[in-house]
Amino acid sequence: FTKLILWNMTQFDSIVYLDCDTVVLNDVSHLHELVMEPWRTGFEFAAATDDWRGTYINKFNAGVFVLHPSQPVFNELIRTYTIPGNYHPHYAEQEFLNQFFRLRYLQLPTTYNMNMAIYSRNQYLWETLKPDFKIVHFTQRKPFLSNGKSTRGYEGVYELYYEVYNDFLRNANVSLLRTTCYMIL
């Protein structure tokens, strides 16, 4: 539920939140304009519809979203997230945010959160939308945790990840960075 603190960051007009397992492929700076002035646009929150077991339901994935920070909204989030029965606890803050913003969020196109579930269920749709991808979200298998293990079935999407990763390595001074990734089982 650490994401809730974003609404308390009122020094910003808008925030684009991205889970650490996302890759931005195209400019998304225009997303700020969608919620920057909610009194003008009518929206203070935007997210892409989630692929839930092969169907698109009226729920969003909380790995990519845009928000307008607001103290009153933050206070209401904090007040209501502990109320029993408000949301299914198994899905944590994603389910809570879906319930909280259920009738008042702007739906972003799927290309702003290309979920791995889409790739695994409908590769034709994935390939059709690929030229328009903005953000890819590695919601299932994580290429950065594969450690050379089988990528069967995910070769195409892993290829996309490593293309971006290798481009980063070519253009960044990675000698200044030292990282270790631990997978906790």
N, CA, C and O atoms as a DFTB+ gen file, in Angstrom:
740 C
 N C O
     1  1       0.808      -1.208       0.000
     2  2       0.000       0.000       0.000
     3  2       0.849       1.269       0.000
     4  3       0.334       2.365       0.221
     5  1       2.128       1.120      -0.244
     6  2       3.005       2.288      -0.264
     7  2       2.646       3.255      -1.383
     8  3       3.001       4.431      -1.318
     9  1       1.951       2.779      -2.400
    10  2       1.561       3.653      -3.513
    11  2       0.645       4.783      -3.049
    12  3       0.601       5.845      -3.669
    13  1      -0.072       4.558      -1.978
    14  2      -1.027       5.565      -1.507
    15  2      -0.344       6.880      -1.151
    16  3      -0.955       7.945      -1.248
    17  1       0.915       6.811      -0.742
    18  2       1.640       8.033      -0.361
    19  2       1.774       8.997      -1.540
    20  3       1.993      10.191      -1.336
    21  1       1.647       8.498      -2.757
    22  2       1.745       9.363      -3.940
    23  2       0.715      10.490      -3.903
    24  3       0.996      11.601      -4.352
    25  1      -0.469      10.212      -3.373
    26  2      -1.517      11.241      -3.321
    27  2      -1.180      12.340      -2.320
    28  3      -1.779      13.416      -2.354
    29  1      -0.235      12.080      -1.438
    30  2       0.182      13.079      -0.456
    31  2       1.316      13.964      -0.981
    32  3       1.736      14.890      -0.289
    33  1       1.808      13.703      -2.166
    34  2       2.911      14.476      -2.755
    35  2       2.363      15.673      -3.521
    36  3       2.520      15.785      -4.737
    37  1       1.721      16.555      -2.783
    38  2       1.000      17.675      -3.388
    39  2       1.908      18.770      -3.944
    40  3       1.420      19.745      -4.517
    41  1       3.208      18.622      -3.784
    42  2       4.124      19.580      -4.410
    43  2       4.180      19.382      -5.926
    44  3       4.732      20.219      -6.640
    45  1       3.608      18.274      -6.423
    46  2       3.556      17.989      -7.861
    47  2       2.137      18.178      -8.385
    48  3       1.166      17.917      -7.674
    49  1       2.020      18.630      -9.629
    50  2       0.706      18.766     -10.268
    51  2       0.173      17.421     -10.735
    52  3      -1.037      17.197     -10.749
    53  1       1.074      16.528     -11.116
    54  2       0.679      15.188     -11.545
    55  2       1.864      14.248     -11.395
    56  3       3.018      14.676     -11.382
    57  1       1.561      12.965     -11.284
    58  2       2.586      11.929     -11.141
    59  2       2.230      10.778     -12.069
    60  3       1.090      10.314     -12.087
    61  1       3.211      10.319     -12.841
    62  2       3.056       9.091     -13.621
    63  2       3.774       8.012     -12.827
    64  3       4.988       8.073     -12.638
    65  1       3.017       7.022     -12.364
    66  2       3.590       5.934     -11.573
    67  2       3.841       4.729     -12.475
    68  3       2.980       4.355     -13.271
    69  1       5.022       4.123     -12.348
    70  2       5.384       2.924     -13.108
    71  2       5.976       1.895     -12.158
    72  3       6.897       2.208     -11.403
    73  1       5.457       0.667     -12.186
    74  2       6.085      -0.417     -11.441
    75  2       7.501      -0.617     -11.965
    76  3       7.810      -0.236     -13.094
    77  1       8.353      -1.209     -11.152
    78  2       9.745      -1.411     -11.569
    79  2       9.885      -2.484     -12.645
    80  3      10.965      -2.636     -13.216
    81  1       8.826      -3.226     -12.934
    82  2       8.892      -4.238     -14.001
    83  2       8.243      -3.738     -15.289
    84  3       7.656      -4.515     -16.042
    85  1       8.355      -2.440     -15.530
    86  2       7.847      -1.844     -16.768
    87  2       9.008      -1.283     -17.583
    88  3      10.071      -0.965     -17.050
    89  1       8.775      -1.171     -18.886
    90  2       9.744      -0.552     -19.786
    91  2       8.984       0.457     -20.631
    92  3       7.998       0.114     -21.284
    93  1       9.442       1.700     -20.617
    94  2       8.824       2.758     -21.414
    95  2       9.486       2.765     -22.786
    96  3      10.706       2.888     -22.894
    97  1       8.672       2.632     -23.833
    98  2       9.192       2.538     -25.198
    99  2       9.010       3.813     -26.006
   100  3       9.721       4.029     -26.987
   101  1       8.082       4.647     -25.614
   102  2       7.811       5.899     -26.324
   103  2       7.494       6.990     -25.309
   104  3       7.246       6.709     -24.137
   105  1       7.506       8.216     -25.763
   106  2       7.233       9.360     -24.904
   107  2       5.845       9.243     -24.271
   108  3       4.856       9.009     -24.964
   109  1       5.784       9.405     -22.968
   110  2       4.507       9.372     -22.253
   111  2       4.301      10.644     -21.424
   112  3       3.414      10.696     -20.572
   113  1       5.113      11.656     -21.673
   114  2       5.034      12.884     -20.878
   115  2       3.671      13.562     -20.986
   116  3       3.257      14.273     -20.070
   117  1       2.975      13.347     -22.095
   118  2       1.651      13.952     -22.282
   119  2       0.619      13.418     -21.287
   120  3      -0.438      14.023     -21.111
   121  1       0.913      12.303     -20.643
   122  2      -0.024      11.752     -19.660
   123  2      -0.279      12.731     -18.517
   124  3      -1.365      12.743     -17.937
   125  1       0.709      13.542     -18.199
   126  2       0.545      14.518     -17.114
   127  2      -0.647      15.442     -17.370
   128  3      -1.359      15.814     -16.437
   129  1      -0.857      15.804     -18.615
   130  2      -1.931      16.741     -18.960
   131  2      -3.326      16.183     -18.672
   132  3      -4.279      16.944     -18.503
   133  1      -3.443      14.864     -18.616
   134  2      -4.759      14.248     -18.422
   135  2      -5.348      14.520     -17.050
   136  3      -6.567      14.593     -16.898
   137  1      -4.487      14.671     -16.049
   138  2      -4.979      14.830     -14.674
   139  2      -4.451      16.083     -13.980
   140  3      -4.797      16.349     -12.829
   141  1      -3.620      16.846     -14.670
   142  2      -2.968      18.000     -14.051
   143  2      -3.978      19.007     -13.505
   144  3      -3.763      19.599     -12.447
   145  1      -5.067      19.195     -14.222
   146  2      -6.111      20.125     -13.792
   147  2      -7.447      19.385     -13.779
   148  3      -8.228      19.515     -14.722
   149  1      -7.723      18.615     -12.736
   150  2      -8.942      17.802     -12.714
   151  2     -10.231      18.615     -12.835
   152  3     -11.240      18.110     -13.327
   153  1     -10.198      19.871     -12.386
   154  2     -11.381      20.728     -12.517
   155  2     -11.672      21.045     -13.983
   156  3     -12.801      21.392     -14.331
   157  1     -10.653      20.928     -14.847
   158  2     -10.837      21.173     -16.282
   159  2     -11.111      19.873     -17.039
   160  3     -12.007      19.818     -17.881
   161  1     -10.333      18.821     -16.736
   162  2     -10.453      17.559     -17.480
   163  2     -11.546      16.654     -16.935
   164  3     -12.080      15.819     -17.664
   165  1     -11.881      16.811     -15.666
   166  2     -12.879      15.943     -15.048
   167  2     -12.293      14.669     -14.465
   168  3     -13.031      13.835     -13.941
   169  1     -10.974      14.503     -14.547
   170  2     -10.344      13.284     -14.027
   171  2      -9.134      13.623     -13.172
   172  3      -8.367      14.538     -13.474
   173  1      -8.985      12.855     -12.089
   174  2      -7.818      12.994     -11.223
   175  2      -6.982      11.724     -11.207
   176  3      -5.972      11.642     -10.509
   177  1      -7.419      10.724     -11.992
   178  2      -6.741       9.428     -12.013
   179  2      -6.977       8.775     -13.368
   180  3      -8.085       8.826     -13.902
   181  1      -5.925       8.155     -13.929
   182  2      -6.037       7.467     -15.220
   183  2      -5.200       6.195     -15.185
   184  3      -4.107       6.174     -14.619
   185  1      -5.729       5.124     -15.802
   186  2      -5.022       3.840     -15.862
   187  2      -5.595       3.020     -17.012
   188  3      -6.688       3.297     -17.505
   189  1      -4.839       2.006     -17.431
   190  2      -5.284       1.138     -18.527
   191  2      -6.062      -0.055     -17.985
   192  3      -5.738      -0.599     -16.930
   193  1      -7.087      -0.447     -18.719
   194  2      -7.888      -1.610     -18.349
   195  2      -7.011      -2.846     -18.280
   196  3      -6.114      -3.028     -19.103
   197  1      -7.271      -3.685     -17.306
   198  2      -6.472      -4.889     -17.094
   199  2      -7.009      -6.065     -17.900
   200  3      -8.215      -6.198     -18.105
   201  1      -6.096      -6.911     -18.352
   202  2      -6.455      -8.185     -18.971
   203  2      -6.557      -9.185     -17.831
   204  3      -5.556      -9.528     -17.201
   205  1      -7.765      -9.646     -17.573
   206  2      -7.981     -10.562     -16.467
   207  2      -8.418     -11.911     -17.017
   208  3      -9.577     -12.106     -17.385
   209  1      -7.475     -12.829     -17.064
   210  2      -7.737     -14.187     -17.549
   211  2      -8.338     -14.196     -18.945
   212  3      -9.260     -14.957     -19.237
   213  1      -7.800     -13.335     -19.803
   214  2      -8.207     -13.320     -21.201
   215  2      -9.378     -12.428     -21.530
   216  3      -9.790     -12.360     -22.688
   217  1      -9.924     -11.746     -20.553
   218  2     -11.030     -10.827     -20.818
   219  2     -10.676      -9.460     -20.231
   220  3      -9.932      -9.352     -19.256
   221  1     -11.221      -8.444     -20.844
   222  2     -11.018      -7.094     -20.322
   223  2     -12.218      -6.759     -19.458
   224  3     -13.359      -6.734     -19.918
   225  1     -11.933      -6.510     -18.233
   226  2     -12.989      -6.189     -17.286
   227  2     -12.892      -4.710     -16.952
   228  3     -11.930      -4.039     -17.327
   229  1     -13.865      -4.227     -16.267
   230  2     -13.868      -2.809     -15.916
   231  2     -12.990      -2.559     -14.686
   232  3     -13.413      -1.936     -13.713
   233  1     -11.761      -3.064     -14.762
   234  2     -10.782      -2.839     -13.710
   235  2      -9.461      -2.502     -14.370
   236  3      -9.207      -2.901     -15.507
   237  1      -8.629      -1.774     -13.664
   238  2      -7.336      -1.378     -14.212
   239  2      -6.209      -2.111     -13.496
   240  3      -6.387      -2.649     -12.404
   241  1      -5.055      -2.117     -14.135
   242  2      -3.845      -2.659     -13.546
   243  2      -3.119      -1.501     -12.869
   244  3      -2.896      -0.460     -13.488
   245  1      -2.754      -1.677     -11.617
   246  2      -2.147      -0.590     -10.842
   247  2      -0.626      -0.530     -10.976
   248  3       0.051       0.029     -10.112
   249  1      -0.090      -1.101     -12.047
   250  2       1.344      -1.020     -12.292
   251  2       1.739       0.190     -13.105
   252  3       2.910       0.566     -13.144
   253  1       0.757       0.808     -13.760
   254  2       0.969       2.025     -14.545
   255  2      -0.261       2.898     -14.335
   256  3      -1.372       2.500     -14.683
   257  1      -0.070       4.069     -13.776
   258  2      -1.201       4.985     -13.647
   259  2      -0.717       6.421     -13.524
   260  3       0.462       6.687     -13.289
   261  1      -1.652       7.328     -13.688
   262  2      -1.380       8.763     -13.615
   263  2      -2.336       9.344     -12.582
   264  3      -3.519       9.003     -12.569
   265  1      -1.833      10.213     -11.722
   266  2      -2.701      10.771     -10.691
   267  2      -2.414      12.240     -10.462
   268  3      -1.326      12.736     -10.752
   269  1      -3.403      12.911      -9.941
   270  2      -3.267      14.291      -9.478
   271  2      -3.203      14.219      -7.950
   272  3      -4.201      13.880      -7.314
   273  1      -2.047      14.532      -7.349
   274  2      -1.956      14.486      -5.892
   275  2      -2.963      15.439      -5.246
   276  3      -3.196      16.549      -5.725
   277  1      -3.543      14.977      -4.158
   278  2      -4.579      15.760      -3.488
   279  2      -4.649      15.341      -2.026
   280  3      -4.792      14.158      -1.717
   281  1      -4.548      16.305      -1.140
   282  2      -4.625      15.997       0.286
   283  2      -5.980      15.396       0.668
   284  3      -6.006      14.412       1.407
   285  1      -7.107      15.946       0.197
   286  2      -8.391      15.325       0.540
   287  2      -8.515      13.881       0.027
   288  3      -9.053      13.023       0.728
   289  1      -8.025      13.611      -1.182
   290  2      -8.081      12.238      -1.706
   291  2      -7.171      11.336      -0.876
   292  3      -7.555      10.218      -0.532
   293  1      -5.975      11.809      -0.554
   294  2      -5.062      11.033       0.284
   295  2      -5.721      10.698       1.623
   296  3      -5.675       9.552       2.070
   297  1      -6.327      11.686       2.255
   298  2      -6.987      11.459       3.545
   299  2      -8.081      10.406       3.424
   300  3      -8.223       9.554       4.301
   301  1      -8.847      10.461       2.351
   302  2      -9.925       9.485       2.147
   303  2      -9.363       8.089       1.857
   304  3      -9.909       7.093       2.332
   305  1      -8.290       8.013       1.093
   306  2      -7.638       6.721       0.841
   307  2      -7.180       6.093       2.152
   308  3      -7.434       4.915       2.406
   309  1      -6.514       6.874       2.971
   310  2      -6.005       6.375       4.252
   311  2      -7.160       5.991       5.179
   312  3      -7.072       4.998       5.901
   313  1      -8.223       6.764       5.161
   314  2      -9.375       6.471       6.021
   315  2     -10.071       5.174       5.615
   316  3     -10.537       4.428       6.476
   317  1     -10.146       4.899       4.312
   318  2     -10.977       3.786       3.850
   319  2     -10.239       2.477       3.568
   320  3     -10.885       1.435       3.461
   321  1      -8.909       2.494       3.443
   322  2      -8.250       1.249       3.048
   323  2      -8.273       0.178       4.135
   324  3      -8.081      -1.000       3.834
   325  1      -8.500       0.550       5.369
   326  2      -8.540      -0.441       6.444
   327  2      -9.951      -0.933       6.761
   328  3     -10.116      -1.772       7.647
   329  1     -10.953      -0.443       6.073
   330  2     -12.329      -0.867       6.346
   331  2     -12.536      -2.277       5.800
   332  3     -12.404      -2.490       4.595
   333  1     -12.856      -3.240       6.655
   334  2     -13.051      -4.620       6.201
   335  2     -14.174      -4.719       5.161
   336  3     -15.211      -4.068       5.287
   337  1     -13.951      -5.538       4.141
   338  2     -14.967      -5.759       3.119
   339  2     -14.962      -4.759       1.981
   340  3     -15.739      -4.907       1.038
   341  1     -14.111      -3.744       2.038
   342  2     -14.046      -2.735       0.979
   343  2     -13.461      -3.282      -0.314
   344  3     -13.770      -2.783      -1.396
   345  1     -12.622      -4.301      -0.210
   346  2     -11.932      -4.865      -1.371
   347  2     -11.422      -6.250      -0.997
   348  3     -11.325      -6.583       0.185
   349  1     -11.098      -7.057      -2.005
   350  2     -10.549      -8.387      -1.762
   351  2      -9.077      -8.235      -1.376
   352  3      -8.282      -7.769      -2.192
   353  1      -8.695      -8.614      -0.160
   354  2      -7.334      -8.362       0.315
   355  2      -6.246      -9.110      -0.462
   356  3      -5.089      -8.690      -0.444
   357  1      -6.586     -10.196      -1.135
   358  2      -5.585     -10.955      -1.894
   359  2      -4.928     -10.091      -2.966
   360  3      -3.748     -10.275      -3.266
   361  1      -5.672      -9.156      -3.544
   362  2      -5.152      -8.317      -4.619
   363  2      -4.644      -6.967      -4.120
   364  3      -4.337      -6.078      -4.914
   365  1      -4.560      -6.826      -2.825
   366  2      -3.919      -5.689      -2.152
   367  2      -4.347      -4.331      -2.698
   368  3      -5.530      -4.091      -2.940
   369  1      -3.352      -3.430      -2.892
   370  2      -3.686      -2.048      -3.261
   371  2      -4.315      -1.944      -4.640
   372  3      -5.053      -0.993      -4.898
   373  1      -4.051      -2.889      -5.536
   374  2      -4.677      -2.822      -6.860
   375  2      -6.195      -2.945      -6.733
   376  3      -6.935      -2.175      -7.346
   377  1      -6.649      -3.893      -5.955
   378  2      -8.094      -4.063      -5.772
   379  2      -8.682      -2.882      -5.007
   380  3      -9.770      -2.407      -5.330
   381  1      -7.961      -2.412      -3.996
   382  2      -8.443      -1.260      -3.242
   383  2      -8.596      -0.039      -4.145
   384  3      -9.633       0.624      -4.123
   385  1      -7.567       0.260      -4.940
   386  2      -7.636       1.416      -5.842
   387  2      -8.742       1.244      -6.876
   388  3      -9.399       2.218      -7.245
   389  1      -8.954       0.024      -7.345
   390  2     -10.049      -0.222      -8.285
   391  2     -11.398       0.078      -7.646
   392  3     -12.278       0.646      -8.292
   393  1     -11.563      -0.295      -6.399
   394  2     -12.821       0.001      -5.714
   395  2     -12.953       1.506      -5.450
   396  3     -14.026       2.085      -5.622
   397  1     -11.869       2.116      -5.039
   398  2     -11.899       3.540      -4.703
   399  2     -12.209       4.405      -5.928
   400  3     -13.009       5.337      -5.844
   401  1     -11.574       4.096      -7.066
   402  2     -11.752       4.902      -8.283
   403  2     -12.715       4.253      -9.278
   404  3     -12.724       4.624     -10.451
   405  1     -13.502       3.318      -8.843
   406  2     -14.373       2.493      -9.684
   407  2     -15.174       3.279     -10.717
   408  3     -15.254       2.851     -11.868
   409  1     -15.743       4.362     -10.366
   410  2     -16.587       5.113     -11.300
   411  2     -15.988       6.457     -11.696
   412  3     -16.675       7.299     -12.274
   413  1     -14.723       6.655     -11.389
   414  2     -14.159       7.975     -11.659
   415  2     -12.700       7.939     -12.111
   416  3     -11.864       8.683     -11.599
   417  1     -12.408       7.071     -13.067
   418  2     -11.061       7.099     -13.636
   419  2     -11.127       7.145     -15.150
   420  3     -12.067       6.642     -15.765
   421  1     -10.121       7.751     -15.732
   422  2     -10.007       7.842     -17.177
   423  2      -9.286       6.595     -17.669
   424  3      -8.186       6.282     -17.214
   425  1      -9.909       5.893     -18.594
   426  2      -9.320       4.663     -19.113
   427  2      -8.296       4.979     -20.199
   428  3      -8.627       5.569     -21.227
   429  1      -7.054       4.581     -19.959
   430  2      -5.988       4.751     -20.946
   431  2      -6.040       3.604     -21.954
   432  3      -6.505       2.515     -21.618
   433  1      -5.576       3.828     -23.174
   434  2      -5.490       2.724     -24.135
   435  2      -4.561       1.619     -23.617
   436  3      -3.619       1.889     -22.871
   437  1      -4.831       0.406     -24.010
   438  2      -4.043      -0.752     -23.596
   439  2      -2.557      -0.571     -23.876
   440  3      -1.723      -1.109     -23.149
   441  1      -2.217       0.175     -24.913
   442  2      -0.811       0.355     -25.293
   443  2       0.011       1.074     -24.222
   444  3       1.239       1.100     -24.302
   445  1      -0.651       1.653     -23.226
   446  2       0.058       2.301     -22.128
   447  2       0.384       1.328     -20.998
   448  3       1.058       1.698     -20.037
   449  1      -0.083       0.104     -21.107
   450  2       0.233      -0.923     -20.112
   451  2       0.087      -2.285     -20.782
   452  3      -0.824      -3.053     -20.474
   453  1       1.002      -2.566     -21.702
   454  2       0.966      -3.843     -22.421
   455  2       1.428      -4.943     -21.484
   456  3       2.618      -5.215     -21.331
   457  1       0.450      -5.552     -20.875
   458  2       0.607      -6.565     -19.860
   459  2       1.058      -7.883     -20.491
   460  3       0.601      -8.233     -21.579
   461  1       1.942      -8.610     -19.827
   462  2       2.413      -9.899     -20.345
   463  2       1.272     -10.891     -20.541
   464  3       1.385     -11.807     -21.355
   465  1       0.191     -10.723     -19.817
   466  2      -0.959     -11.612     -19.998
   467  2      -1.506     -11.495     -21.414
   468  3      -1.975     -12.481     -21.982
   469  1      -1.449     -10.315     -21.981
   470  2      -1.911     -10.121     -23.359
   471  2      -1.041     -10.942     -24.299
   472  3      -1.550     -11.619     -25.193
   473  1       0.267     -10.883     -24.098
   474  2       1.190     -11.641     -24.947
   475  2       0.932     -13.141     -24.840
   476  3       0.898     -13.838     -25.853
   477  1       0.753     -13.635     -23.631
   478  2       0.584     -15.077     -23.444
   479  2      -0.758     -15.589     -23.958
   480  3      -0.875     -16.770     -24.285
   481  1      -1.773     -14.728     -24.036
   482  2      -3.099     -15.168     -24.469
   483  2      -3.417     -14.841     -25.924
   484  3      -4.192     -15.550     -26.566
   485  1      -2.822     -13.771     -26.446
   486  2      -3.189     -13.344     -27.797
   487  2      -1.994     -12.678     -28.482
   488  3      -1.900     -11.451     -28.524
   489  1      -1.094     -13.485     -29.010
   490  2       0.112     -12.943     -29.638
   491  2      -0.209     -12.157     -30.904
   492  3       0.547     -11.262     -31.282
   493  1      -1.315     -12.476     -31.560
   494  2      -1.718     -11.712     -32.742
   495  2      -2.038     -10.265     -32.340
   496  3      -1.591      -9.322     -32.993
   497  1      -2.807     -10.099     -31.270
   498  2      -3.123      -8.757     -30.774
   499  2      -1.840      -8.030     -30.371
   500  3      -1.669      -6.851     -30.679
   501  1      -0.950      -8.728     -29.690
   502  2       0.331      -8.154     -29.268
   503  2       1.096      -7.604     -30.466
   504  3       1.548      -6.460     -30.446
   505  1       1.240      -8.417     -31.507
   506  2       1.995      -8.011     -32.697
   507  2       1.291      -6.877     -33.444
   508  3       1.945      -6.004     -34.014
   509  1      -0.040      -6.893     -33.440
   510  2      -0.807      -5.838     -34.111
   511  2      -0.598      -4.487     -33.427
   512  3      -0.445      -3.466     -34.098
   513  1      -0.591      -4.482     -32.109
   514  2      -0.446      -3.240     -31.343
   515  2       1.007      -2.807     -31.143
   516  3       1.262      -1.668     -30.752
   517  1       1.942      -3.688     -31.402
   518  2       3.361      -3.435     -31.111
   519  2       3.888      -2.092     -31.626
   520  3       4.622      -1.426     -30.896
   521  1       3.551      -1.664     -32.846
   522  2       4.065      -0.360     -33.302
   523  2       3.599       0.824     -32.443
   524  3       4.217       1.889     -32.464
   525  1       2.520       0.638     -31.698
   526  2       1.957       1.723     -30.891
   527  2       2.260       1.590     -29.400
   528  3       1.777       2.398     -28.607
   529  1       3.042       0.596     -29.001
   530  2       3.359       0.402     -27.583
   531  2       3.940       1.669     -26.977
   532  3       4.790       2.329     -27.575
   533  1       3.473       1.992     -25.796
   534  2       4.058       3.068     -24.996
   535  2       4.839       2.461     -23.826
   536  3       5.990       2.817     -23.574
   537  1       4.177       1.529     -23.115
   538  2       4.784       0.909     -21.938
   539  2       4.490      -0.587     -21.961
   540  3       3.354      -1.001     -22.194
   541  1       5.524      -1.397     -21.719
   542  2       5.349      -2.843     -21.579
   543  2       5.531      -3.174     -20.102
   544  3       6.458      -2.695     -19.450
   545  1       4.626      -4.002     -19.593
   546  2       4.613      -4.360     -18.179
   547  2       4.833      -5.869     -18.051
   548  3       3.999      -6.662     -18.487
   549  1       5.948      -6.253     -17.458
   550  2       6.306      -7.666     -17.319
   551  2       5.633      -8.251     -16.077
   552  3       6.273      -8.483     -15.052
   553  1       4.332      -8.480     -16.197
   554  2       3.520      -8.909     -15.062
   555  2       3.651     -10.382     -14.739
   556  3       3.307     -10.798     -13.632
   557  1       4.128     -11.165     -15.651
   558  2       4.256     -12.597     -15.384
   559  2       5.732     -12.937     -15.200
   560  3       6.299     -12.634     -14.150
   561  1       6.343     -13.533     -16.156
   562  2       7.774     -13.844     -16.056
   563  2       8.604     -12.571     -16.229
   564  3       8.343     -11.749     -17.107
   565  1       9.586     -12.441     -15.384
   566  2      10.453     -11.260     -15.416
   567  2      11.743     -11.603     -16.162
   568  3      12.487     -12.476     -15.714
   569  1      12.027     -10.945     -17.279
   570  2      13.247     -11.274     -18.022
   571  2      14.515     -11.023     -17.216
   572  3      15.510     -11.724     -17.399
   573  1      14.494     -10.048     -16.341
   574  2      15.671      -9.718     -15.544
   575  2      15.903     -10.705     -14.404
   576  3      16.917     -10.616     -13.712
   577  1      14.976     -11.646     -14.199
   578  2      15.147     -12.686     -13.182
   579  2      15.282     -14.077     -13.793
   580  3      15.273     -15.073     -13.069
   581  1      15.406     -14.154     -15.099
   582  2      15.407     -15.459     -15.765
   583  2      16.691     -16.246     -15.526
   584  3      16.661     -17.477     -15.549
   585  1      17.812     -15.576     -15.298
   586  2      19.093     -16.238     -15.038
   587  2      19.387     -17.370     -16.016
   588  3      19.898     -18.421     -15.631
   589  1      19.060     -17.145     -17.272
   590  2      19.333     -18.148     -18.294
   591  2      18.338     -19.289     -18.323
   592  3      18.494     -20.220     -19.114
   593  1      17.319     -19.239     -17.480
   594  2      16.304     -20.294     -17.468
   595  2      15.448     -20.193     -18.718
   596  3      15.523     -19.214     -19.460
   597  1      14.656     -21.187     -18.937
   598  2      13.824     -21.260     -20.137
   599  2      12.947     -20.023     -20.298
   600  3      12.313     -19.552     -19.354
   601  1      12.934     -19.523     -21.509
   602  2      12.067     -18.398     -21.846
   603  2      11.004     -18.852     -22.839
   604  3      10.368     -18.031     -23.499
   605  1      10.817     -20.164     -22.939
   606  2       9.894     -20.729     -23.915
   607  2       8.523     -20.064     -23.820
   608  3       7.916     -19.972     -22.753
   609  1       8.072     -19.613     -24.964
   610  2       6.780     -18.959     -25.044
   611  2       6.847     -17.449     -24.880
   612  3       5.893     -16.741     -25.205
   613  1       7.969     -16.958     -24.378
   614  2       8.107     -15.522     -24.140
   615  2       9.265     -14.912     -24.922
   616  3       9.673     -13.785     -24.640
   617  1       9.793     -15.631     -25.888
   618  2      10.972     -15.161     -26.621
   619  2      10.774     -13.766     -27.207
   620  3      11.653     -12.912     -27.091
   621  1       9.637     -13.535     -27.829
   622  2       9.379     -12.247     -28.474
   623  2       9.387     -11.079     -27.515
   624  3       9.939     -10.022     -27.819
   625  1       8.784     -11.263     -26.375
   626  2       8.705     -10.166     -25.408
   627  2      10.035      -9.994     -24.667
   628  3      10.410      -8.873     -24.323
   629  1      10.742     -11.086     -24.423
   630  2      12.070     -10.978     -23.817
   631  2      13.019     -10.260     -24.764
   632  3      13.861      -9.472     -24.334
   633  1      12.878     -10.534     -26.049
   634  2      13.700      -9.867     -27.058
   635  2      13.508      -8.350     -26.975
   636  3      14.471      -7.590     -27.073
   637  1      12.271      -7.924     -26.797
   638  2      11.961      -6.501     -26.659
   639  2      12.649      -5.921     -25.424
   640  3      13.236      -4.840     -25.484
   641  1      12.575      -6.637     -24.314
   642  2      13.213      -6.179     -23.080
   643  2      14.723      -6.025     -23.265
   644  3      15.298      -4.994     -22.915
   645  1      15.352      -7.051     -23.814
   646  2      16.811      -7.010     -23.955
   647  2      17.274      -5.996     -24.994
   648  3      18.399      -5.503     -24.911
   649  1      16.446      -5.682     -25.947
   650  2      16.770      -4.618     -26.897
   651  2      16.875      -3.282     -26.158
   652  3      17.820      -2.521     -26.366
   653  1      15.902      -3.008     -25.299
   654  2      15.916      -1.774     -24.504
   655  2      17.077      -1.802     -23.506
   656  3      17.785      -0.809     -23.339
   657  1      17.259      -2.927     -22.858
   658  2      18.326      -3.075     -21.862
   659  2      19.703      -2.868     -22.492
   660  3      20.524      -2.122     -21.957
   661  1      19.957      -3.517     -23.615
   662  2      21.254      -3.383     -24.285
   663  2      21.484      -1.965     -24.801
   664  3      22.613      -1.474     -24.793
   665  1      20.422      -1.313     -25.247
   666  2      20.529       0.084     -25.664
   667  2      20.937       0.954     -24.471
   668  3      21.769       1.852     -24.600
   669  1      20.347       0.677     -23.326
   670  2      20.713       1.394     -22.103
   671  2      22.190       1.190     -21.776
   672  3      22.901       2.148     -21.474
   673  1      22.648      -0.060     -21.838
   674  2      24.048      -0.351     -21.525
   675  2      25.010       0.369     -22.469
   676  3      26.075       0.823     -22.051
   677  1      24.631       0.470     -23.738
   678  2      25.476       1.154     -24.719
   679  2      25.561       2.656     -24.445
   680  3      26.590       3.279     -24.703
   681  1      24.494       3.226     -23.929
   682  2      24.414       4.680     -23.797
   683  2      24.595       5.216     -22.380
   684  3      24.668       6.429     -22.185
   685  1      24.668       4.342     -21.408
   686  2      24.797       4.786     -20.016
   687  2      26.188       4.445     -19.497
   688  3      26.850       3.540     -20.006
   689  1      26.609       5.160     -18.509
   690  2      27.888       4.866     -17.877
   691  2      27.632       3.877     -16.747
   692  3      27.596       4.253     -15.575
   693  1      27.456       2.618     -17.107
   694  2      27.076       1.610     -16.118
   695  2      28.210       1.246     -15.173
   696  3      27.977       0.574     -14.168
   697  1      29.415       1.669     -15.469
   698  2      30.508       1.384     -14.540
   699  2      30.276       2.088     -13.199
   700  3      30.867       1.717     -12.185
   701  1      29.417       3.099     -13.207
   702  2      29.098       3.803     -11.968
   703  2      28.033       3.081     -11.148
   704  3      27.800       3.412      -9.985
   705  1      27.400       2.105     -11.758
   706  2      26.316       1.396     -11.096
   707  2      26.772       0.022     -10.623
   708  3      27.587      -0.633     -11.273
   709  1      26.254      -0.389      -9.524
   710  2      26.484      -1.751      -9.062
   711  2      25.166      -2.228      -8.489
   712  3      24.652      -1.660      -7.525
   713  1      24.630      -3.261      -9.081
   714  2      23.333      -3.749      -8.626
   715  2      23.380      -5.247      -8.398
   716  3      24.132      -5.970      -9.052
   717  1      22.584      -5.688      -7.486
   718  2      22.383      -7.103      -7.238
   719  2      20.893      -7.307      -7.087
   720  3      20.215      -6.555      -6.387
   721  1      20.400      -8.318      -7.742
   722  2      18.976      -8.610      -7.665
   723  2      18.796      -9.939      -6.953
   724  3      19.380     -10.944      -7.357
   725  1      18.008      -9.953      -5.918
   726  2      17.740     -11.169      -5.173
   727  2      16.285     -11.555      -5.365
   728  3      15.386     -10.720      -5.273
   729  1      16.073     -12.812      -5.629
   730  2      14.706     -13.309      -5.756
   731  2      14.378     -14.043      -4.463
   732  3      15.034     -15.025      -4.116
   733  1      13.389     -13.577      -3.772
   734  2      12.987     -14.185      -2.509
   735  2      11.851     -15.150      -2.799
   736  3      10.800     -14.760      -3.310
   737  1      12.073     -16.392      -2.472
   738  2      11.044     -17.415      -2.716
   739  2      10.341     -17.790      -1.448
   740  3       9.446     -18.635      -1.465
